[in-house]
Structure formats: structure tokens, C-alpha cells
Amino acid sequence: MPFTLPTGAQMATWLSRLVQLPSVSPDQAGPRAGAPGEALLAAAVAGWFAALGGEVHTEDVLPHRPNVYGVWRGESDRWLAVDVHLDTVSVEGMTGDPFDGRIAQGRVYGRGAVDTKASLAIMLALLEAMQASNRRPAANLLIAATVDEEVGATGAPAAADWMRRGDLMVDELLVAEATSLAPIYGHKGVVRIEFQIQGKAAHSSQPHRGQNAVMAGAQLALALQAEYERLQARPPAGLGLPALTVTILQGGTGINVVPDACRLALDRRVVDGERAAAVVAQLGDLAQAACPLPLTMTVQKEIDAFYQPVDASFVRQLNEWTGQPPQTAPYGTNAWAYAGVARQRVVFGPGAIDQAHAAEEWVEIAAMEQAAAIYARWWGATP
């Protein structure tokens, strides 16, 4: 039986099925979330991967939150891989039923429809069509269905470690996200740090008897602002200039009490040529030098930038197939995690990021059809 691309209706049916399986991140789960986490969806995906001829491996990244890895052996020694995350954001502010998977007006609706179950639906429909035509991918294929992209970013690093343990080096890795079919070759990383400053309480009529933690926090905030201004004077990298923002400055228990504690938090955006770990160390040293009172530092997030040279062959190939110019993205993805296990990385997928996380989420079926044609060429299912 010759291979034919799946129809829009077939992909829409797969996507509706996926949307109807809630997978809200436990950190954002509320009364409308259903069973929180990805366990229900991961179990279904593992079953579908097996039914579609894949070698299936699962790995608990967090309790009851497993990554699912499907492997299809190809006709060459090359390796292609896709990272597609299973988790979604909160549904509490959504209009209508967030999990109805409604198909109407040439669209599929519901939480995760565009971010990013549409890409998973495309892959399942393609694998189904390839199985029906007894067609293998041109290269070995790994699909990593990962957890915890939206909050903790732990699923993709676990998948990369799984690849390292298997001595697997991927030639081309695609991170599935809503990019309006434009190949994304870079985005900034992020460092988020919280400082707790310890002072000493006293009556406000005798401030010399205390140690004012809020004033110490203010000095640290001014030093961080000076660091931001220094960063803005640097020559821009491929991803532009780093950013640094003090996002929280809290302290004090009463208007007549010298505050004995202050909390300061910051968000620092990381560009290509920087390492997040080095940024953390540098900001820790800056804080120790600038703050006149003892402090402790908690790193909440430490993610490197993702940057693939725009003239890389994978970027150029997707540009040729889609007609969309390569771009960088203002948002983050899982692409950073696969440095060292993938020779080339690109972020790509149907639908607009503007629809992600919205009160009403949807994806155009026509965009899924366009993306499916690209996947089929990439996997070697079509010329």
C-alpha cells in the first residue's frame, strides 16, 4: 500500500483525543484541572507508541510524571529526534470546557491544542499512516514525550541524560512548539534567584539598635540595577543583550519596627556565549559584596540559552520547505537541554504562540496539514 499523508480530519481526531486527556502541571492545577500531572496522557502515549511499532521506554522524572521515549528503527545509521512536552498550563481561567477537544470552524479547541499537543497528534497520525503502508523512516527516529516543560523544566534534561546513557548522538533534533511554522534557531536562557537578607529588629525610635534588612535590600537592588546598565553597554550577542530585573523586594513587619528580614528576587536573561552557571556565580559574588548584611541565596531556575547558527543545514532545510524565514523567539523551550546530545537543534511547529496559555486555545487544522507535510519529508516518508 503506498504511503499517503494523513488527512486533516485524521489529525484533528488524534488531537481531540489528546486534548481530552488532562495533563495540567501539578504546580498550576486547580478545581477544573482533572487529575493533575501527565500520568494519564503518558500512559496513553506509551500504548499508542507500542501499537504503532515503536520500542517504548518510560522513565519517572518526578513521582507519577514519566517521560515516554518511542524509537523507530530506520534505514540508515542517522538519528532524528523530536521533543514534545506533555504538560499544559492552568485551565482555571478558560472559557467553556477546557478538555472537550471540540472540532469546529477548521480548528481544534481546548487546553494544549496548540501548546503543544497538535505536534504530537501530527506525529501519531504520520506513524499510523507509515505503519499502514509498511514504511520505515529514512533514519532512526526518537520521539521524547517529556514532562514538566511549563514549570520546572526537568523533563527535557532527563531525556538528554537518557540519551547520554545510551551513547545516542542525534543528528537533527526538533523541539515541538507553536512557531507559526517558522524555524526558530535561538532563544534566551534564564536565571532566577531569591536572596533572603537577615537583619535585626528594633524599635523604630532607636533604629541604631537594629540592623535594617530593607535598607540592605535596597542597596543590593541598586547594585543589581548598575549591573543591568553594565550589561546594556556590552556589544550584543546573536540573541541580543542580556537583561536583569529585580522583580521582588519585600520586608518589614510594622511601620514602627526596624525590619529584621528582606526578600529580594531577580530574573536574569542569558544570551549565547554565556553559561547560566557562571551567571549564578557572578550574581552571588555581586550580592555578597553589595549587601551589608548576611544573606542566603536560592537558585530557582538555571537554564542556558539555546542558539543554533542560522546557516546550519537543518535550519536552512526547514526554511526551504516552509518558506518561513528563520527567527529567534522571545519565549523559552526545551531546546537548551539537548546541547551535547544533538548536533543540530531547531524549534518548530504549527499554530501561533499567541494562542498558547489563552482563555480559549485552538489550532488551525490547515496549519497541522502543512506541518505534517514537513514532518513527512524530514522523516523520509515522502520525497
Summary of the structure (lengths in Angstrom):
residues: 383
radius of gyration: 23.6
end to end distance: 16.3
largest distance: 88.2
contacts: 1362
relative contact order: 0.19
helix: 34%
strand: 29%
